[in-house]
């Protein structure tokens, strides 16, 4: 698990369509297993249309990343953009 091998604070982005409060559950699990390492859990929901999931993954029409209190997007602004066209 990421908490076992992390040596510094981490931003964790869960990418999926998951139930409400999943990020909070992930944060509790990581906090319980960590050694005073802080984890910021962010959500990146999928916007997939039936029959075009692969195309939608590689050519998303939008990317939404959000988090709870204290979320600061600047540290992740360039992460994961190698597969995204500039807008």
MOPAC internal coordinates of N, CA, C and O (Angstrom, degrees):
PM7 1SCF
backbone

  N    0.0000 0     0.00 0     0.00 0    0    0    0
  C    1.4485 1     0.00 0     0.00 0    1    0    0
  C    1.5250 1   108.76 1     0.00 0    2    1    0
  O    1.2310 1   120.55 1   -28.94 1    3    2    1
  N    1.2986 1   116.56 1   151.06 1    3    2    1
  C    1.4574 1   122.31 1  -177.67 1    5    3    2
  C    1.5301 1   112.41 1   -56.48 1    6    5    3
  O    1.2310 1   119.89 1   144.91 1    7    6    5
  N    1.3152 1   117.81 1   -35.09 1    7    6    5
  C    1.4699 1   120.94 1  -179.96 1    9    7    6
  C    1.5242 1   111.04 1   -65.04 1   10    9    7
  O    1.2310 1   119.84 1   150.09 1   11   10    9
  N    1.3109 1   117.90 1   -29.91 1   11   10    9
  C    1.4641 1   121.50 1  -178.60 1   13   11   10
  C    1.5221 1   112.90 1   -72.00 1   14   13   11
  O    1.2310 1   119.92 1   149.28 1   15   14   13
  N    1.3227 1   117.75 1   -30.72 1   15   14   13
  C    1.4641 1   120.76 1  -174.54 1   17   15   14
  C    1.5198 1   114.04 1  -108.15 1   18   17   15
  O    1.2310 1   119.71 1   172.76 1   19   18   17
  N    1.3185 1   118.16 1    -7.24 1   19   18   17
  C    1.4661 1   121.28 1  -178.42 1   21   19   18
  C    1.5183 1   110.89 1   -74.38 1   22   21   19
  O    1.2310 1   121.58 1   -42.67 1   23   22   21
  N    1.3375 1   114.58 1   137.33 1   23   22   21
  C    1.4579 1   120.66 1   178.18 1   25   23   22
  C    1.5198 1   111.71 1  -116.44 1   26   25   23
  O    1.2310 1   120.70 1   176.20 1   27   26   25
  N    1.3246 1   116.28 1    -3.80 1   27   26   25
  C    1.4653 1   121.02 1   178.47 1   29   27   26
  C    1.5295 1   108.51 1  -147.62 1   30   29   27
  O    1.2310 1   120.93 1   -10.07 1   31   30   29
  N    1.3301 1   115.82 1   169.93 1   31   30   29
  C    1.4628 1   120.83 1   179.92 1   33   31   30
  C    1.5270 1   110.23 1   -57.40 1   34   33   31
  O    1.2310 1   120.85 1   -32.90 1   35   34   33
  N    1.3225 1   115.98 1   147.10 1   35   34   33
  C    1.4647 1   121.33 1  -176.60 1   37   35   34
  C    1.5185 1   111.62 1  -133.86 1   38   37   35
  O    1.2310 1   121.56 1   -29.94 1   39   38   37
  N    1.3267 1   114.62 1   150.06 1   39   38   37
  C    1.4556 1   122.53 1   167.96 1   41   39   38
  C    1.5219 1   105.81 1  -103.44 1   42   41   39
  O    1.2310 1   120.39 1   -55.84 1   43   42   41
  N    1.3205 1   116.85 1   124.16 1   43   42   41
  C    1.4593 1   122.03 1   179.97 1   45   43   42
  C    1.5224 1   107.36 1  -114.98 1   46   45   43
  O    1.2310 1   120.66 1   -55.89 1   47   46   45
  N    1.3282 1   116.35 1   124.11 1   47   46   45
  C    1.4607 1   121.22 1   178.95 1   49   47   46
  C    1.5227 1   107.96 1  -109.94 1   50   49   47
  O    1.2310 1   120.99 1   -63.30 1   51   50   49
  N    1.3361 1   115.72 1   116.70 1   51   50   49
  C    1.4609 1   119.21 1   175.88 1   53   51   50
  C    1.5166 1   107.62 1   -90.75 1   54   53   51
  O    1.2310 1   121.51 1   -54.14 1   55   54   53
  N    1.3295 1   114.72 1   125.86 1   55   54   53
  C    1.4602 1   120.00 1  -177.59 1   57   55   54
  C    1.5159 1   109.04 1  -112.23 1   58   57   55
  O    1.2310 1   121.43 1   -73.57 1   59   58   57
  N    1.2879 1   114.87 1   106.43 1   59   58   57
  C    1.4523 1   118.64 1  -179.62 1   61   59   58
  C    1.5153 1   109.03 1   177.19 1   62   61   59
  O    1.2310 1   121.71 1    -9.31 1   63   62   61
  N    1.2856 1   114.34 1   170.69 1   63   62   61
  C    1.4517 1   120.02 1   169.31 1   65   63   62
  C    1.5138 1   105.18 1   -99.39 1   66   65   63
  O    1.2310 1   121.20 1   -77.46 1   67   66   65
  N    1.3090 1   115.32 1   102.54 1   67   66   65
  C    1.4646 1   121.41 1  -174.78 1   69   67   66
  C    1.5218 1   109.39 1  -124.60 1   70   69   67
  O    1.2310 1   120.39 1   -16.83 1   71   70   69
  N    1.3111 1   116.86 1   163.17 1   71   70   69
  C    1.4676 1   119.55 1   179.23 1   73   71   70
  C    1.5303 1   112.41 1   -62.84 1   74   73   71
  O    1.2310 1   121.38 1   -24.08 1   75   74   73
  N    1.3119 1   114.97 1   155.92 1   75   74   73
  C    1.4620 1   121.54 1   175.89 1   77   75   74
  C    1.5236 1   109.09 1   -55.40 1   78   77   75
  O    1.2310 1   120.70 1   -35.77 1   79   78   77
  N    1.3109 1   116.26 1   144.23 1   79   78   77
  C    1.4797 1   124.41 1   178.20 1   81   79   78
  C    1.5244 1   113.81 1    77.21 1   82   81   79
  O    1.2310 1   119.35 1  -172.12 1   83   82   81
  N    1.3347 1   118.85 1     7.88 1   83   82   81
  C    1.4617 1   120.29 1   177.43 1   85   83   82
  C    1.5200 1   110.67 1   -63.52 1   86   85   83
  O    1.2310 1   119.83 1   139.40 1   87   86   85
  N    1.3253 1   117.92 1   -40.60 1   87   86   85
  C    1.4692 1   120.84 1   179.07 1   89   87   86
  C    1.5242 1   110.77 1   -59.56 1   90   89   87
  O    1.2310 1   120.18 1   140.87 1   91   90   89
  N    1.3232 1   117.27 1   -39.13 1   91   90   89
  C    1.4699 1   120.40 1   178.06 1   93   91   90
  C    1.5239 1   110.88 1   -64.67 1   94   93   91
  O    1.2310 1   120.33 1   140.55 1   95   94   93
  N    1.3173 1   116.97 1   -39.45 1   95   94   93
  C    1.4684 1   120.60 1   178.57 1   97   95   94
  C    1.5270 1   110.47 1   -65.40 1   98   97   95
  O    1.2310 1   120.33 1   137.47 1   99   98   97
  N    1.3284 1   116.98 1   -42.53 1   99   98   97
  C    1.4631 1   121.09 1   178.05 1  101   99   98
  C    1.5252 1   109.82 1   -61.75 1  102  101   99
  O    1.2310 1   120.59 1   135.67 1  103  102  101
  N    1.3215 1   116.47 1   -44.33 1  103  102  101
  C    1.4630 1   121.03 1  -179.55 1  105  103  102
  C    1.5318 1   111.31 1   -60.46 1  106  105  103
  O    1.2310 1   120.07 1   137.97 1  107  106  105
  N    1.3159 1   117.47 1   -42.03 1  107  106  105
  C    1.4720 1   121.01 1   178.82 1  109  107  106
  C    1.5233 1   111.14 1   -63.99 1  110  109  107
  O    1.2310 1   120.26 1   137.89 1  111  110  109
  N    1.3170 1   117.12 1   -42.11 1  111  110  109
  C    1.4669 1   120.89 1   179.41 1  113  111  110
  C    1.5225 1   110.17 1   -63.59 1  114  113  111
  O    1.2310 1   120.39 1   132.87 1  115  114  113
  N    1.3334 1   116.85 1   -47.13 1  115  114  113
  C    1.4622 1   120.16 1  -179.13 1  117  115  114
  C    1.5242 1   111.57 1   -65.83 1  118  117  115
  O    1.2310 1   120.09 1   139.32 1  119  118  117
  N    1.3183 1   117.43 1   -40.68 1  119  118  117
  C    1.4677 1   120.96 1  -179.93 1  121  119  118
  C    1.5245 1   110.61 1   -63.90 1  122  121  119
  O    1.2310 1   120.44 1   143.10 1  123  122  121
  N    1.3149 1   116.76 1   -36.90 1  123  122  121
  C    1.4626 1   120.78 1  -179.43 1  125  123  122
  C    1.5341 1   110.99 1   -66.94 1  126  125  123
  O    1.2310 1   120.32 1   143.61 1  127  126  125
  N    1.3290 1   116.98 1   -36.39 1  127  126  125
  C    1.4602 1   121.72 1  -176.22 1  129  127  126
  C    1.5241 1   114.14 1   -93.20 1  130  129  127
  O    1.2310 1   119.63 1   172.84 1  131  130  129
  N    1.3221 1   118.30 1    -7.16 1  131  130  129
  C    1.4675 1   120.44 1  -174.36 1  133  131  130
  C    1.5198 1   111.60 1   -87.60 1  134  133  131
  O    1.2310 1   122.08 1   -14.76 1  135  134  133
  N    1.3193 1   113.61 1   165.24 1  135  134  133
  C    1.4579 1   121.23 1   178.39 1  137  135  134
  C    1.5246 1   108.47 1  -110.86 1  138  137  135
  O    1.2310 1   120.53 1  -107.73 1  139  138  137
  N    1.3247 1   116.58 1    72.27 1  139  138  137
  C    1.4657 1   123.61 1  -179.03 1  141  139  138
  C    1.5306 1   112.24 1    61.39 1  142  141  139
  O    1.2310 1   120.54 1  -151.33 1  143  142  141
  N    1.3132 1   116.57 1    28.67 1  143  142  141
  C    1.4582 1   122.15 1   175.61 1  145  143  142
  C    1.5189 1   107.50 1  -100.36 1  146  145  143
  O    1.2310 1   120.77 1   -45.06 1  147  146  145
  N    1.3189 1   116.13 1   134.94 1  147  146  145
  C    1.4656 1   121.09 1  -179.74 1  149  147  146
  C    1.5258 1   109.94 1   -91.91 1  150  149  147
  O    1.2310 1   121.37 1   -42.35 1  151  150  149
  N    1.3188 1   114.98 1   137.65 1  151  150  149
  C    1.4558 1   121.59 1   176.94 1  153  151  150
  C    1.5191 1   108.89 1  -121.19 1  154  153  151
  O    1.2310 1   120.48 1   -55.30 1  155  154  153
  N    1.3282 1   116.69 1   124.70 1  155  154  153
  C    1.4580 1   122.39 1   173.42 1  157  155  154
  C    1.5247 1   105.87 1   -98.07 1  158  157  155
  O    1.2310 1   120.02 1   -63.30 1  159  158  157
  N    1.3200 1   117.57 1   116.70 1  159  158  157
  C    1.4578 1   121.61 1  -177.91 1  161  159  158
  C    1.5240 1   108.77 1   -99.08 1  162  161  159
  O    1.2310 1   120.95 1   -57.84 1  163  162  161
  N    1.3254 1   115.78 1   122.16 1  163  162  161
  C    1.4553 1   122.08 1   178.97 1  165  163  162
  C    1.5191 1   109.01 1  -117.42 1  166  165  163
  O    1.2310 1   120.96 1   -20.38 1  167  166  165
  N    1.3053 1   115.77 1   159.62 1  167  166  165
  C    1.4624 1   121.33 1  -179.61 1  169  167  166
  C    1.5204 1   110.42 1  -117.04 1  170  169  167
  O    1.2310 1   121.21 1   -42.15 1  171  170  169
  N    1.3146 1   115.29 1   137.85 1  171  170  169
  C    1.4571 1   123.24 1   175.61 1  173  171  170
  C    1.5257 1   107.22 1  -128.35 1  174  173  171
  O    1.2310 1   120.51 1   -94.23 1  175  174  173
  N    1.3394 1   116.63 1    85.77 1  175  174  173
  C    1.4666 1   119.15 1  -176.95 1  177  175  174
  C    1.5261 1   111.89 1   -66.91 1  178  177  175
  O    1.2310 1   121.48 1   -30.11 1  179  178  177
  N    1.3150 1   114.77 1   149.89 1  179  178  177
  C    1.4570 1   120.71 1   178.64 1  181  179  178
  C    1.5256 1   109.71 1   -88.21 1  182  181  179
  O    1.2310 1   121.34 1   -39.95 1  183  182  181
  N    1.3111 1   115.03 1   140.05 1  183  182  181
  C    1.4585 1   121.65 1   174.12 1  185  183  182
  C    1.5244 1   106.05 1  -119.53 1  186  185  183
  O    1.2310 1   120.75 1   -94.34 1  187  186  185
  N    1.3163 1   116.18 1    85.66 1  187  186  185
  C    1.4569 1   121.39 1  -175.47 1  189  187  186
  C    1.5163 1   110.59 1  -112.58 1  190  189  187
  O    1.2310 1   121.57 1   -39.60 1  191  190  189
  N    1.3231 1   114.60 1   140.40 1  191  190  189
  C    1.4606 1   120.15 1   174.74 1  193  191  190
  C    1.5242 1   108.08 1  -102.34 1  194  193  191
  O    1.2310 1   120.59 1   -35.40 1  195  194  193
  N    1.3009 1   116.48 1   144.60 1  195  194  193
  C    1.4604 1   120.89 1  -178.98 1  197  195  194
  C    1.5236 1   110.36 1   -57.62 1  198  197  195
  O    1.2310 1   120.96 1   -51.00 1  199  198  197
  N    1.3243 1   115.77 1   129.00 1  199  198  197
  C    1.4560 1   121.37 1   177.98 1  201  199  198
  C    1.5158 1   114.80 1    89.73 1  202  201  199
  O    1.2310 1   119.62 1   171.88 1  203  202  201
  N    1.3330 1   118.34 1    -8.12 1  203  202  201
  C    1.4666 1   120.49 1  -178.52 1  205  203  202
  C    1.5274 1   112.14 1  -129.77 1  206  205  203
  O    1.2310 1   119.67 1  -152.47 1  207  206  205
  N    1.3226 1   118.23 1    27.53 1  207  206  205
  C    1.4667 1   121.85 1  -174.03 1  209  207  206
  C    1.5279 1   112.62 1   -58.67 1  210  209  207
  O    1.2310 1   119.64 1   133.91 1  211  210  209
  N    1.3215 1   118.30 1   -46.09 1  211  210  209
  C    1.4673 1   120.90 1  -178.62 1  213  211  210
  C    1.5205 1   110.04 1   -66.20 1  214  213  211
  O    1.2310 1   120.26 1   134.15 1  215  214  213
  N    1.3157 1   117.10 1   -45.85 1  215  214  213
  C    1.4638 1   120.94 1   178.06 1  217  215  214
  C    1.5255 1   110.45 1   -60.34 1  218  217  215
  O    1.2310 1   120.16 1   137.00 1  219  218  217
  N    1.3243 1   117.29 1   -43.00 1  219  218  217
  C    1.4667 1   121.24 1   179.48 1  221  219  218
  C    1.5256 1   111.72 1   -64.50 1  222  221  219
  O    1.2310 1   119.95 1   145.38 1  223  222  221
  N    1.3360 1   117.69 1   -34.62 1  223  222  221
  C    1.4576 1   121.35 1   179.43 1  225  223  222
  C    1.5215 1   111.27 1   -65.99 1  226  225  223
  O    1.2310 1   120.29 1   134.44 1  227  226  225
  N    1.3296 1   117.05 1   -45.56 1  227  226  225
  C    1.4599 1   121.03 1  -176.85 1  229  227  226
  C    1.5229 1   113.95 1   -85.16 1  230  229  227
  O    1.2310 1   120.02 1   160.45 1  231  230  229
  N    1.3117 1   117.56 1   -19.55 1  231  230  229
  C    1.4665 1   121.77 1   179.26 1  233  231  230
  C    1.5231 1   109.71 1  -133.73 1  234  233  231
  O    1.2310 1   120.13 1  -114.32 1  235  234  233
  N    1.3310 1   117.35 1    65.68 1  235  234  233
  C    1.4676 1   119.13 1  -177.13 1  237  235  234
  C    1.5234 1   111.11 1   -68.33 1  238  237  235
  O    1.2310 1   120.96 1   -37.13 1  239  238  237
  N    1.3237 1   115.77 1   142.87 1  239  238  237
  C    1.4607 1   118.41 1   175.83 1  241  239  238
  C    1.5226 1   110.54 1   -83.12 1  242  241  239
  O    1.2310 1   120.26 1   168.17 1  243  242  241
  N    1.3385 1   117.10 1   -11.83 1  243  242  241
  C    1.4641 1   122.10 1   175.69 1  245  243  242
  C    1.5244 1   108.76 1  -160.54 1  246  245  243
  O    1.2310 1   121.15 1   -29.50 1  247  246  245
  N    1.3192 1   115.41 1   150.50 1  247  246  245
  C    1.4596 1   121.93 1   174.96 1  249  247  246
  C    1.5170 1   106.52 1  -128.57 1  250  249  247
  O    1.2310 1   121.27 1   -57.57 1  251  250  249
  N    1.2975 1   115.17 1   122.43 1  251  250  249
  C    1.4570 1   121.48 1  -178.55 1  253  251  250
  C    1.5206 1   108.29 1  -119.83 1  254  253  251
  O    1.2310 1   120.63 1   -56.63 1  255  254  253
  N    1.3315 1   116.41 1   123.37 1  255  254  253
  C    1.4572 1   121.41 1   176.03 1  257  255  254
  C    1.5139 1   106.61 1  -128.27 1  258  257  255
  O    1.2310 1   120.93 1   -52.91 1  259  258  257
  N    1.3113 1   115.83 1   127.09 1  259  258  257
  C    1.4582 1   119.48 1  -178.09 1  261  259  258
  C    1.5085 1   111.36 1  -143.15 1  262  261  259
  O    1.2310 1   121.95 1   -18.21 1  263  262  261
  N    1.3089 1   113.88 1   161.79 1  263  262  261
  C    1.4535 1   119.50 1   179.78 1  265  263  262
  C    1.5059 1   110.96 1  -150.69 1  266  265  263
  O    1.2310 1   121.57 1     0.78 1  267  266  265
  N    1.2909 1   114.59 1  -179.22 1  267  266  265
  C    1.4577 1   121.17 1  -178.67 1  269  267  266
  C    1.5129 1   112.47 1   -81.99 1  270  269  267
  O    1.2310 1   121.01 1    24.87 1  271  270  269
  N    1.2954 1   115.67 1  -155.13 1  271  270  269
  C    1.4597 1   121.91 1  -179.22 1  273  271  270
  C    1.5213 1   110.78 1   -58.22 1  274  273  271
  O    1.2310 1   121.21 1   -39.99 1  275  274  273
  N    1.3056 1   115.29 1   140.01 1  275  274  273
  C    1.4534 1   120.14 1   177.74 1  277  275  274
  C    1.5130 1   114.10 1    82.62 1  278  277  275
  O    1.2310 1   119.63 1  -171.68 1  279  278  277
  N    1.3263 1   118.30 1     8.32 1  279  278  277
  C    1.4612 1   121.12 1   179.53 1  281  279  278
  C    1.5174 1   109.63 1   -70.38 1  282  281  279
  O    1.2310 1   120.91 1   -53.15 1  283  282  281
  N    1.3336 1   115.86 1   126.85 1  283  282  281
  C    1.4584 1   122.00 1   178.55 1  285  283  282
  C    1.5248 1   108.02 1  -124.94 1  286  285  283
  O    1.2310 1   119.56 1   -73.88 1  287  286  285
  N    1.3411 1   118.45 1   106.12 1  287  286  285
  C    1.4621 1   120.80 1  -173.10 1  289  287  286
  C    1.5185 1   115.66 1   -68.78 1  290  289  287
  O    1.2310 1   119.00 1   159.49 1  291  290  289
  N    1.3258 1   119.52 1   -20.51 1  291  290  289
  C    1.4562 1   120.75 1  -174.82 1  293  291  290
  C    1.5316 1   114.13 1   -54.02 1  294  293  291
  O    1.2310 1   118.64 1   135.68 1  295  294  293
  N    1.3481 1   120.19 1   -44.32 1  295  294  293
  C    1.4647 1   118.77 1  -178.36 1  297  295  294
  C    1.5235 1   114.55 1   -61.97 1  298  297  295
  O    1.2310 1   119.47 1   157.76 1  299  298  297
  N    1.3237 1   118.62 1   -22.24 1  299  298  297
  C    1.4615 1   119.53 1  -178.46 1  301  299  298
  C    1.5216 1   112.49 1  -110.55 1  302  301  299
  O    1.2310 1   119.82 1  -170.75 1  303  302  301
  N    1.3249 1   117.95 1     9.25 1  303  302  301
  C    1.4581 1   120.37 1  -172.87 1  305  303  302
  C    1.5209 1   113.54 1   -61.81 1  306  305  303
  O    1.2310 1   118.94 1   151.34 1  307  306  305
  N    1.3268 1   119.62 1   -28.66 1  307  306  305
  C    1.4580 1   120.04 1  -179.58 1  309  307  306
  C    1.5222 1   112.92 1  -104.82 1  310  309  307
  O    1.2310 1   119.94 1   175.47 1  311  310  309
  N    1.3278 1   117.72 1    -4.53 1  311  310  309
  C    1.4596 1   120.54 1  -179.21 1  313  311  310
  C    1.5305 1   110.80 1   -72.49 1  314  313  311
  O    1.2310 1   120.92 1   -42.83 1  315  314  313
  N    1.2927 1   115.85 1   137.17 1  315  314  313
  C    1.4568 1   120.67 1   175.21 1  317  315  314
  C    1.5139 1   114.32 1    75.50 1  318  317  315
  O    1.2310 1   120.02 1  -171.92 1  319  318  317
  N    1.3225 1   117.56 1     8.08 1  319  318  317
  C    1.4600 1   119.27 1  -175.68 1  321  319  318
  C    1.5185 1   113.23 1   -89.23 1  322  321  319
  O    1.2310 1   119.45 1   175.52 1  323  322  321
  N    1.3204 1   118.66 1    -4.48 1  323  322  321
  C    1.4574 1   119.30 1  -178.53 1  325  323  322
  C    1.5204 1   111.95 1   -63.91 1  326  325  323
  O    1.2310 1   119.63 1   159.91 1  327  326  325
  N    1.3288 1   118.32 1   -20.09 1  327  326  325
  C    1.4607 1   121.15 1   179.69 1  329  327  326
  C    1.5234 1   112.01 1  -106.32 1  330  329  327
  O    1.2310 1   120.43 1  -172.79 1  331  330  329
  N    1.3358 1   116.78 1     7.21 1  331  330  329
  C    1.4649 1   120.33 1  -178.63 1  333  331  330
  C    1.5254 1   110.14 1  -112.03 1  334  333  331
  O    1.2310 1   120.52 1   -42.13 1  335  334  333
  N    1.3123 1   116.60 1   137.87 1  335  334  333
  C    1.4569 1   120.79 1   174.70 1  337  335  334
  C    1.5164 1   109.34 1   -73.15 1  338  337  335
  O    1.2310 1   120.82 1   -34.05 1  339  338  337
  N    1.3312 1   116.03 1   145.95 1  339  338  337
  C    1.4601 1   119.05 1   177.00 1  341  339  338
  C    1.5163 1   109.34 1   -72.40 1  342  341  339
  O    1.2310 1   121.14 1   -35.18 1  343  342  341
  N    1.3416 1   115.43 1   144.82 1  343  342  341
  C    1.4645 1   118.08 1   178.89 1  345  343  342
  C    1.5034 1   110.75 1  -114.57 1  346  345  343
  O    1.2310 1   120.10 1   180.00 1  347  346  345

